[in-house]
Amino acid sequence: MPIRKADTAPERMCAGPRKQAGREPLRRAPATSEAGGGMDRRGFLLWCAGLTLLIEAVTLVLRFGVGLESSRETASVIGPLMGGIRIHHGYIGVLLMGVAAGIRVKSPRIAAWVLLFGAALTASDLIHHFLVLWPLTGSPEFHLIYPRLHGS
């Protein structure tokens, strides 16, 4: 029996598994998934980049526009409360990403947004210290402890 032309078409040959004797073929996950909070990977990355830039813009306005310096402004109040350990917004971002991992099964949509904010906070902090402050001030100013409290 000759092979029909339709059976040799590339789209027919690469169409994937056919349904066999009552068995459902395996399906690929859609690009937009419920597990991603209704957001595909590209959308997530765009939102993350936008939010990172927004957070960094606010940080830059506070630092260079208003003249606030975190290690100076918060050392006397927050420093003693934290035992001298300086809390960067990147730390909060890492904490949020951990929370997102913990709630992703029960609340995938909320987990996606928590992950987004955590990633944006972390990225903004790294950008601020290592790509902005270091070239502009000569120091990344990424102190793990408050310099004024511990003389470093």
C-alpha positions as a Python dict, from the first residue, in 0.01 Angstrom:
ca = {
    (1, 'M'): (0, 0, 0),
    (2, 'P'): (152, 335, -101),
    (3, 'I'): (224, 602, 162),
    (4, 'R'): (-12, 893, 135),
    (5, 'K'): (140, 1239, 94),
    (6, 'A'): (-40, 1374, 404),
    (7, 'D'): (135, 1117, 625),
    (8, 'T'): (480, 1242, 524),
    (9, 'A'): (419, 1609, 596),
    (10, 'P'): (659, 1737, 865),
    (11, 'E'): (378, 1873, 1082),
    (12, 'R'): (206, 1534, 1074),
    (13, 'M'): (526, 1346, 1154),
    (14, 'C'): (615, 1580, 1443),
    (15, 'A'): (265, 1610, 1581),
    (16, 'G'): (356, 1412, 1890),
    (17, 'P'): (205, 1098, 2041),
    (18, 'R'): (-134, 983, 1922),
    (19, 'K'): (-408, 862, 2148),
    (20, 'Q'): (-372, 486, 2189),
    (21, 'A'): (-630, 247, 2326),
    (22, 'G'): (-790, 484, 2580),
    (23, 'R'): (-466, 645, 2692),
    (24, 'E'): (-428, 1024, 2690),
    (25, 'P'): (-108, 1150, 2530),
    (26, 'L'): (129, 1351, 2748),
    (27, 'R'): (77, 1722, 2708),
    (28, 'R'): (324, 2002, 2746),
    (29, 'A'): (251, 2267, 3005),
    (30, 'P'): (117, 2586, 2850),
    (31, 'A'): (347, 2890, 2834),
    (32, 'T'): (119, 3068, 3078),
    (33, 'S'): (65, 2850, 3379),
    (34, 'E'): (-140, 2868, 3693),
    (35, 'A'): (176, 2782, 3885),
    (36, 'G'): (329, 3106, 3758),
    (37, 'G'): (38, 3311, 3883),
    (38, 'G'): (-96, 3338, 3529),
    (39, 'M'): (236, 3486, 3415),
    (40, 'D'): (473, 3331, 3163),
    (41, 'R'): (851, 3342, 3203),
    (42, 'R'): (892, 3644, 2974),
    (43, 'G'): (621, 3835, 3158),
    (44, 'F'): (779, 3749, 3491),
    (45, 'L'): (1121, 3873, 3376),
    (46, 'L'): (974, 4195, 3236),
    (47, 'W'): (781, 4265, 3557),
    (48, 'C'): (1091, 4184, 3762),
    (49, 'A'): (1312, 4415, 3554),
    (50, 'G'): (1057, 4696, 3574),
    (51, 'L'): (1008, 4659, 3947),
    (52, 'T'): (1386, 4637, 4001),
    (53, 'L'): (1435, 4963, 3810),
    (54, 'L'): (1154, 5131, 4006),
    (55, 'I'): (1301, 5025, 4341),
    (56, 'E'): (1647, 5136, 4230),
    (57, 'A'): (1511, 5472, 4110),
    (58, 'V'): (1352, 5534, 4451),
    (59, 'T'): (1677, 5429, 4621),
    (60, 'L'): (1879, 5668, 4403),
    (61, 'V'): (1644, 5959, 4470),
    (62, 'L'): (1668, 5897, 4843),
    (63, 'R'): (2047, 5862, 4832),
    (64, 'F'): (2153, 6132, 4590),
    (65, 'G'): (1844, 6355, 4567),
    (66, 'V'): (1750, 6377, 4934),
    (67, 'G'): (2097, 6299, 5068),
    (68, 'L'): (1997, 6006, 5289),
    (69, 'E'): (2259, 5746, 5360),
    (70, 'S'): (2134, 5423, 5512),
    (71, 'S'): (2436, 5351, 5729),
    (72, 'R'): (2420, 5704, 5871),
    (73, 'E'): (2042, 5756, 5896),
    (74, 'T'): (1943, 5425, 6051),
    (75, 'A'): (2249, 5341, 6262),
    (76, 'S'): (2124, 5509, 6582),
    (77, 'V'): (1772, 5362, 6579),
    (78, 'I'): (1771, 5037, 6383),
    (79, 'G'): (2135, 4944, 6450),
    (80, 'P'): (2089, 4872, 6823),
    (81, 'L'): (1759, 4691, 6760),
    (82, 'M'): (1933, 4457, 6516),
    (83, 'G'): (2240, 4406, 6732),
    (84, 'G'): (2450, 4616, 6495),
    (85, 'I'): (2369, 4399, 6192),
    (86, 'R'): (2277, 4608, 5891),
    (87, 'I'): (1968, 4492, 5705),
    (88, 'H'): (1987, 4553, 5329),
    (89, 'H'): (1672, 4538, 5118),
    (90, 'G'): (1836, 4248, 4936),
    (91, 'Y'): (1814, 4043, 5257),
    (92, 'I'): (1441, 4102, 5265),
    (93, 'G'): (1429, 3995, 4900),
    (94, 'V'): (1607, 3667, 4974),
    (95, 'L'): (1367, 3608, 5265),
    (96, 'L'): (1069, 3670, 5035),
    (97, 'M'): (1204, 3425, 4777),
    (98, 'G'): (1228, 3162, 5052),
    (99, 'V'): (869, 3235, 5155),
    (100, 'A'): (762, 3199, 4791),
    (101, 'A'): (926, 2857, 4772),
    (102, 'G'): (746, 2751, 5088),
    (103, 'I'): (397, 2857, 4973),
    (104, 'R'): (419, 2771, 4603),
    (105, 'V'): (219, 2448, 4631),
    (106, 'K'): (-70, 2586, 4836),
    (107, 'S'): (-83, 2935, 4683),
    (108, 'P'): (94, 2940, 4345),
    (109, 'R'): (-43, 3277, 4237),
    (110, 'I'): (61, 3449, 4561),
    (111, 'A'): (396, 3268, 4553),
    (112, 'A'): (465, 3403, 4204),
    (113, 'W'): (410, 3762, 4317),
    (114, 'V'): (610, 3714, 4638),
    (115, 'L'): (893, 3566, 4428),
    (116, 'L'): (871, 3861, 4190),
    (117, 'F'): (904, 4119, 4470),
    (118, 'G'): (1182, 3919, 4637),
    (119, 'A'): (1383, 3889, 4317),
    (120, 'A'): (1336, 4260, 4240),
    (121, 'L'): (1449, 4366, 4588),
    (122, 'T'): (1755, 4140, 4570),
    (123, 'A'): (1850, 4254, 4219),
    (124, 'S'): (1801, 4620, 4312),
    (125, 'D'): (2026, 4590, 4617),
    (126, 'L'): (2303, 4421, 4418),
    (127, 'I'): (2276, 4677, 4138),
    (128, 'H'): (2273, 4965, 4387),
    (129, 'H'): (2583, 4859, 4576),
    (130, 'F'): (2798, 4707, 4303),
    (131, 'L'): (2697, 4886, 3981),
    (132, 'V'): (2597, 5229, 4114),
    (133, 'L'): (2762, 5312, 4446),
    (134, 'W'): (3098, 5152, 4378),
    (135, 'P'): (3169, 5345, 4055),
    (136, 'L'): (3017, 5671, 4186),
    (137, 'T'): (3155, 5679, 4540),
    (138, 'G'): (3457, 5450, 4514),
    (139, 'S'): (3308, 5202, 4764),
    (140, 'P'): (3021, 4953, 4736),
    (141, 'E'): (2923, 5048, 5093),
    (142, 'F'): (2791, 4696, 5145),
    (143, 'H'): (2843, 4685, 5519),
    (144, 'L'): (2731, 4377, 5708),
    (145, 'I'): (2739, 4571, 6034),
    (146, 'Y'): (2683, 4939, 6102),
    (147, 'P'): (3023, 5110, 6075),
    (148, 'R'): (2948, 5374, 6339),
    (149, 'L'): (2850, 5119, 6600),
    (150, 'H'): (3157, 4904, 6552),
    (151, 'G'): (3419, 5152, 6438),
    (152, 'S'): (3480, 4996, 6095),
}
